[in-house]
């Protein structure tokens, strides 16, 4: 009897996947354990193996196409010549709502059926996400805006011969018609200065809509939720980066290549150990504070599909060189799409460094359920004041984005002061 293969759920947060490659062709036999498909999920590209013996008879979702979890992606049969006549594809099973979705649903139901209760004279706060604007249609004008020029035939011929721009002069003839005498005030045509140019082949405002990859969809949803419902505040700190730069040069002499980000990770781990009340998170479903018992630092890594945050577990137990080697390995696996779920799920604190792109200062969006994220800018060569004199120096800008439900300003400030002390005395980080 024919049956369907469905899109497997390859991670707890996966809602849909994109089939990167089919490893079986229509008509081929499938054995248990055979590599069947490569699926791009919300975090990585994952291989999926067949569970049962069958024959692949029809592919419903082609390579490059996406499907929801449990949506049929292929039809299989027990024998190679079994007829598919009369077989109908079943509807995908609907997964039960998550706890968070149930809470929102219950809140909306309660809102429509129950009176609003008051507490101490103040309305009870309710954070209910609004529905997206699904009926909005993007429309842009595509008509070319042209300026009609009225000129005499003689004026047009002279302007062409002398390479003059008729739109740069006001005509003195009837209805502001440009006459030959008006060309004395005309400017040179800019097209001729540039050696001529090719006219655009598409109308202005032309655009195309590109589907989001599974990773980009998750990034978009998580960041929108974070910025909408987490009360962010930001604490800034400028540090003297000259000691780090000098120590890196010394380590290079011994053929030890350590990045600025490695120093940041090591210093952050030690600072979190000293300030455990920053190594926290917030459970928005249960309205409880999360006190992480281990220091697991997520580090943002840029990929073509978007950002992913591989995690260095027990970062406070590892030396600077150990962190450097592990971070390099995780970054390579992330860019190749080969991270295992345990290598990117979780984390207690995030670091985002745009210094390698020359960005000197930015504010990052918190990665829930974590309470803080550290934004790191580039090292700048600037004049600094030392011992009453202005001398050449190097500075680096750090910005801590903080969930005010969990961490207050004073605690965030003390954490950054500890981080500043460690980074300005980097020899401590070698211990």
C-alpha positions as CSV (number, residue, x, y, z in Angstrom):
1,X,0.0,0.0,0.0
2,X,1.4,3.5,-0.9
3,X,2.4,5.7,2.0
4,X,4.1,9.1,2.4
5,X,7.4,10.3,3.8
6,X,7.0,13.4,5.8
7,X,9.4,16.3,6.7
8,X,11.1,15.1,9.9
9,X,11.5,17.3,12.9
10,X,15.3,17.5,13.2
11,X,15.5,20.0,16.1
12,X,13.2,21.1,18.9
13,X,12.7,24.5,17.4
14,X,12.3,23.4,13.8
15,X,9.0,24.3,12.2
16,X,10.0,23.9,8.5
17,X,13.0,22.7,6.5
18,X,14.4,23.1,3.0
19,X,15.4,20.0,1.1
20,X,19.0,20.6,0.0
21,X,19.5,17.3,-1.7
22,X,17.7,14.0,-2.5
23,X,20.1,11.1,-2.2
24,X,17.6,8.7,-3.8
25,X,16.0,8.9,-7.3
26,X,12.4,8.0,-8.2
27,X,12.2,4.2,-8.6
28,X,15.2,3.4,-6.4
29,X,15.0,1.0,-3.5
30,X,15.4,2.4,0.0
31,X,16.9,0.4,2.8
32,X,16.8,1.2,6.5
33,X,19.7,3.5,7.4
34,X,20.2,4.7,3.8
35,X,21.0,8.4,3.5
36,X,17.8,9.9,2.1
37,X,17.9,13.7,2.2
38,X,19.9,16.7,3.4
39,X,17.7,19.2,5.1
40,X,18.5,22.8,5.9
41,X,16.8,23.5,9.3
42,X,16.6,26.7,11.4
43,X,20.2,26.0,12.6
44,X,22.2,23.8,10.3
45,X,22.1,21.4,7.3
46,X,21.3,17.9,8.7
47,X,21.4,14.5,7.1
48,X,18.3,12.3,7.5
49,X,18.4,8.5,7.1
50,X,15.5,6.2,6.1
51,X,13.9,4.2,8.8
52,X,12.0,1.6,6.8
53,X,12.4,-0.4,3.6
54,X,10.5,1.0,0.6
55,X,10.7,2.2,-3.0
56,X,10.7,5.9,-3.8
57,X,7.8,6.4,-6.3
58,X,7.2,10.2,-6.3
59,X,9.0,13.3,-5.0
60,X,6.5,15.9,-3.7
61,X,9.0,18.5,-2.5
62,X,11.9,19.1,-4.8
63,X,15.5,20.2,-4.0
64,X,15.5,23.9,-2.9
65,X,11.8,23.8,-1.8
66,X,10.6,24.0,1.8
67,X,8.0,22.0,3.7
68,X,6.5,22.3,7.2
69,X,7.3,19.6,9.8
70,X,5.1,16.6,9.1
71,X,4.2,17.8,5.6
72,X,4.4,14.9,3.0
73,X,7.6,15.2,0.9
74,X,7.4,11.9,-1.1
75,X,5.3,8.9,-1.8
76,X,6.8,5.4,-1.3
77,X,5.5,1.9,-1.8
78,X,6.4,-1.6,-0.6
79,X,7.1,-2.9,-4.1
80,X,8.6,-1.2,-7.2
81,X,5.5,-1.8,-9.4
82,X,2.7,-1.1,-7.0
83,X,0.0,1.2,-8.5
84,X,-0.5,4.7,-7.1
85,X,-4.0,5.0,-8.6
86,X,-6.6,6.2,-6.2
87,X,-4.0,7.1,-3.5
88,X,-4.6,10.5,-1.9
89,X,-2.0,12.4,0.1
90,X,-3.1,12.8,3.7
91,X,-3.1,16.2,5.4
92,X,-0.1,16.9,7.6
93,X,-0.5,16.3,11.3
94,X,-0.9,19.5,13.3
95,X,1.6,19.7,16.2
96,X,0.1,20.7,19.6
97,X,0.6,24.3,20.6
98,X,3.6,25.1,22.7
99,X,3.2,26.3,26.3
100,X,3.9,29.9,25.3
101,X,1.3,29.7,22.5
102,X,-1.2,28.3,25.0
103,X,-0.5,31.1,27.4
104,X,-1.2,33.7,24.7
105,X,-4.3,31.9,23.6
106,X,-5.6,31.7,27.2
107,X,-4.9,35.3,27.8
108,X,-6.9,36.3,24.6
109,X,-9.7,34.1,25.6
110,X,-9.8,35.5,29.1
111,X,-9.7,39.0,27.7
112,X,-12.8,38.4,25.7
113,X,-14.8,36.6,28.3
114,X,-13.7,38.1,31.7
115,X,-13.7,41.5,33.2
116,X,-10.3,43.1,33.7
117,X,-9.2,42.8,37.3
118,X,-7.5,45.7,39.1
119,X,-4.5,45.4,41.5
120,X,-3.8,48.3,43.9
121,X,-5.6,50.6,41.5
122,X,-3.4,49.8,38.5
123,X,-4.5,47.7,35.5
124,X,-2.9,44.2,35.3
125,X,-0.3,44.3,32.6
126,X,-0.8,41.9,29.7
127,X,1.7,41.4,26.9
128,X,-0.2,39.9,24.0
129,X,1.5,39.9,20.6
130,X,-0.6,41.5,17.9
131,X,-1.3,39.8,14.6
132,X,1.1,40.7,11.8
133,X,-0.1,43.0,9.0
134,X,-0.8,40.2,6.5
135,X,-3.0,42.3,4.2
136,X,-0.3,45.0,3.5
137,X,0.7,45.0,-0.2
138,X,4.0,46.6,-1.2
139,X,3.4,49.0,-4.1
140,X,6.0,51.3,-5.6
141,X,5.5,53.6,-8.6
142,X,7.4,52.4,-11.6
143,X,6.7,55.3,-14.0
144,X,9.8,57.1,-15.2
145,X,9.7,60.7,-14.2
146,X,10.7,62.8,-17.2
147,X,10.9,66.6,-17.6
148,X,9.3,67.8,-20.8
149,X,11.5,70.3,-22.6
150,X,9.9,72.8,-25.1
151,X,12.6,74.1,-27.5
152,X,12.8,75.3,-31.1
153,X,14.2,73.0,-33.7
154,X,17.3,75.2,-34.0
155,X,17.9,75.3,-30.3
156,X,17.7,71.5,-30.2
157,X,20.2,71.1,-33.0
158,X,22.6,73.6,-31.5
159,X,22.3,72.0,-28.1
160,X,23.1,68.6,-29.6
161,X,26.1,69.9,-31.6
162,X,27.5,71.8,-28.6
163,X,26.7,69.0,-26.1
164,X,24.5,71.3,-23.9
165,X,21.8,70.3,-21.5
166,X,18.5,71.9,-22.4
167,X,17.0,71.2,-19.0
168,X,19.5,73.5,-17.4
169,X,18.2,76.7,-19.0
170,X,14.8,78.6,-18.8
171,X,13.3,79.5,-22.2
172,X,12.4,83.1,-23.0
173,X,10.1,82.3,-25.9
174,X,6.3,81.8,-25.8
175,X,5.3,79.3,-23.1
176,X,8.9,79.3,-21.9
177,X,10.0,77.8,-25.2
178,X,13.8,77.6,-25.4
179,X,15.3,79.6,-28.2
180,X,18.7,79.6,-29.7
181,X,19.6,82.8,-27.8
182,X,18.9,81.0,-24.5
183,X,21.7,78.5,-25.0
184,X,24.3,81.0,-23.9
185,X,23.2,80.2,-20.3
186,X,23.0,76.4,-20.8
187,X,25.3,74.1,-18.9
188,X,27.3,71.3,-20.4
189,X,25.5,68.0,-20.6
190,X,26.8,65.8,-17.7
191,X,26.4,62.7,-19.9
192,X,29.2,63.9,-22.2
193,X,31.5,64.6,-19.3
194,X,31.3,61.0,-18.3
195,X,31.9,59.7,-21.8
196,X,28.3,58.8,-22.3
197,X,26.3,56.2,-20.3
198,X,23.9,53.3,-20.9
199,X,20.3,54.0,-19.9
200,X,18.7,51.7,-17.2
201,X,17.0,48.7,-18.6
202,X,14.4,48.4,-15.8
203,X,11.8,50.9,-14.5
204,X,12.5,52.8,-11.3
205,X,11.2,51.0,-8.2
206,X,11.7,47.5,-9.7
207,X,12.2,44.9,-7.0
208,X,11.9,41.2,-6.3
209,X,10.9,39.3,-3.2
210,X,13.3,36.6,-2.0
211,X,12.0,33.8,0.3
212,X,13.7,33.7,3.7
213,X,15.9,30.7,4.5
214,X,14.9,28.6,7.5
215,X,17.7,30.1,9.5
216,X,16.8,33.7,8.5
217,X,13.1,33.1,9.4
218,X,14.1,32.0,12.9
219,X,16.4,34.9,13.3
220,X,13.7,37.3,12.2
221,X,11.1,35.9,14.6
222,X,13.4,35.7,17.6
223,X,14.8,39.2,17.2
224,X,11.4,40.7,16.6
225,X,10.1,39.1,19.8
226,X,13.2,40.1,21.7
227,X,13.1,43.7,20.7
228,X,9.3,43.9,21.2
229,X,8.9,42.3,24.6
230,X,12.3,42.6,26.4
231,X,12.9,46.0,28.1
232,X,16.4,46.7,26.8
233,X,18.8,49.2,28.2
234,X,22.4,49.8,27.3
235,X,25.6,50.4,29.2
236,X,28.7,51.7,27.3
237,X,32.3,51.5,28.2
238,X,35.5,52.6,26.4
239,X,38.6,50.6,27.3
240,X,42.3,51.1,26.7
241,X,43.1,48.5,24.1
242,X,46.8,49.1,23.8
243,X,47.8,46.4,26.3
244,X,45.9,43.8,24.3
245,X,47.5,44.9,21.1
246,X,50.9,44.7,22.7
247,X,50.4,41.3,24.2
248,X,49.1,39.9,20.9
249,X,52.3,41.0,19.2
250,X,54.4,39.3,21.9
251,X,52.4,36.1,21.5
252,X,53.0,36.2,17.8
253,X,56.8,36.0,18.4
254,X,56.1,32.6,19.9
255,X,53.9,31.6,17.0
256,X,50.8,31.8,19.2
257,X,48.0,33.4,17.1
258,X,45.3,34.7,19.4
259,X,42.5,37.0,18.3
260,X,41.0,40.0,20.1
261,X,37.8,38.1,20.4
262,X,39.6,35.3,22.3
263,X,40.7,37.9,24.9
264,X,37.1,39.1,25.1
265,X,35.7,35.6,25.6
266,X,38.3,34.8,28.4
267,X,37.7,38.2,30.1
268,X,33.9,37.8,29.9
269,X,34.0,34.3,31.4
270,X,36.1,35.6,34.4
271,X,33.9,38.6,34.8
272,X,30.7,36.5,34.8
273,X,32.3,34.3,37.4
274,X,32.8,37.3,39.6
275,X,29.3,38.6,38.8
276,X,27.0,35.6,38.6
277,X,23.9,37.9,38.8
278,X,24.7,38.8,35.1
279,X,24.9,35.2,34.1
280,X,21.1,35.0,34.2
281,X,18.1,34.8,32.0
282,X,14.3,35.2,32.1
283,X,11.5,32.7,31.5
284,X,8.8,34.8,30.0
285,X,6.2,32.0,30.1
286,X,6.6,31.3,33.8
287,X,7.7,34.8,34.7
288,X,10.7,33.5,36.6
289,X,14.4,34.4,36.7
290,X,16.9,31.9,35.4
291,X,20.1,31.6,37.3
292,X,22.5,29.7,35.1
293,X,24.8,27.4,37.0
294,X,27.5,27.2,34.3
295,X,29.2,29.9,32.2
296,X,28.4,28.9,28.6
297,X,29.2,31.8,26.2
298,X,27.5,32.0,22.9
299,X,29.5,33.8,20.2
300,X,27.8,35.2,17.1
301,X,29.3,33.9,13.9
302,X,28.3,35.3,10.5
303,X,27.2,32.9,7.7
304,X,25.7,33.5,4.3
305,X,22.2,32.6,5.6
306,X,22.5,34.8,8.7
307,X,23.9,34.6,12.2
308,X,24.4,31.6,14.4
309,X,25.8,31.4,17.9
310,X,28.0,28.4,18.7
311,X,28.6,27.9,22.4
312,X,31.8,27.5,24.4
313,X,30.7,25.4,27.4
314,X,32.3,26.0,30.8
315,X,34.2,28.9,29.4
316,X,35.6,29.9,32.8
317,X,37.5,26.6,33.1
318,X,39.4,27.0,29.8
319,X,42.6,28.9,29.2
320,X,43.0,31.6,26.6
321,X,44.7,29.2,24.1
322,X,42.0,26.5,24.7
323,X,39.3,29.1,24.0
324,X,41.1,30.2,20.9
325,X,41.4,26.7,19.4
326,X,37.8,25.8,20.3
327,X,36.4,29.0,18.9
328,X,38.2,28.6,15.6
329,X,36.9,25.0,15.3
330,X,33.3,26.0,16.1
331,X,33.4,28.9,13.6
332,X,34.5,26.6,10.8
333,X,31.8,24.1,11.6
334,X,29.2,26.9,11.7
335,X,30.1,28.2,8.3
336,X,30.0,24.7,6.9
337,X,26.6,24.0,8.4
338,X,27.9,21.1,10.5
339,X,27.2,22.2,14.0
340,X,25.5,19.6,16.2
341,X,22.5,20.8,18.3
342,X,24.4,20.7,21.5
343,X,26.9,23.1,20.0
344,X,24.5,25.9,19.4
345,X,21.5,25.4,21.7
346,X,21.5,27.1,25.1
347,X,24.1,29.5,26.4
348,X,24.0,31.9,29.3
349,X,25.6,35.0,27.7
350,X,26.3,36.2,24.2
351,X,29.2,38.1,22.6
352,X,28.7,39.8,19.2
353,X,31.9,41.3,17.7
354,X,31.7,43.5,14.6
355,X,35.2,44.9,15.1
356,X,36.6,42.8,12.2
357,X,34.3,44.8,9.9
358,X,35.6,48.1,11.1
359,X,32.5,49.0,13.1
360,X,33.5,51.0,16.2
361,X,30.2,51.0,18.1
362,X,26.8,49.3,18.0
363,X,24.0,48.0,20.2
364,X,23.0,44.3,20.0
365,X,19.6,42.7,20.5
366,X,19.4,40.3,23.4
367,X,19.3,36.6,22.6
368,X,16.5,35.2,24.8
369,X,16.2,33.7,27.3
370,X,19.6,35.2,28.2
371,X,19.6,38.5,30.0
372,X,22.6,40.2,28.4
373,X,24.6,40.5,25.2
374,X,28.0,42.2,24.8
375,X,28.6,44.2,21.6
376,X,32.3,44.7,20.8
377,X,33.6,47.3,18.4
378,X,36.9,47.7,16.5
379,X,40.2,48.8,18.1
380,X,40.8,52.5,17.1
381,X,44.0,54.5,16.9
382,X,43.1,57.7,18.7
383,X,44.8,60.4,20.8
384,X,44.5,59.7,24.5
385,X,45.3,61.6,27.7
386,X,48.0,59.9,29.8
387,X,49.8,61.5,32.7
388,X,48.5,64.9,31.6
389,X,49.8,64.6,28.0
390,X,48.0,63.8,24.8
391,X,49.7,60.8,23.2
392,X,48.8,58.2,20.5
393,X,46.7,55.4,21.9
394,X,44.2,52.6,21.1
395,X,40.7,52.3,22.4
396,X,37.8,49.8,22.0
397,X,34.1,50.4,22.6
398,X,32.0,47.9,24.5
399,X,28.2,48.0,24.8
400,X,26.2,45.8,27.2
401,X,22.6,45.3,26.2
402,X,20.6,44.3,29.3
403,X,17.2,42.9,30.1
404,X,16.0,45.3,32.8
405,X,13.6,42.6,34.2
406,X,16.7,40.7,35.4
407,X,19.7,43.0,35.7
408,X,19.7,46.6,37.0
409,X,22.0,49.4,35.9
410,X,24.3,49.2,38.9
411,X,25.0,45.5,38.4
412,X,25.6,46.0,34.7
413,X,28.0,48.8,35.5
414,X,30.0,46.7,38.0
415,X,30.3,43.9,35.4
416,X,31.6,46.2,32.8
417,X,34.1,47.7,35.2
418,X,35.4,44.2,36.0
419,X,35.6,43.5,32.2
420,X,37.5,46.8,31.7
421,X,40.0,45.9,34.4
422,X,40.7,42.4,32.9
423,X,41.1,43.7,29.3
424,X,43.4,46.5,30.3
425,X,45.6,44.1,32.2
426,X,45.5,41.1,29.8
427,X,48.4,39.3,31.4
428,X,45.8,38.1,34.0
429,X,44.0,36.3,31.2
430,X,47.0,34.1,30.5
431,X,46.6,32.4,33.9
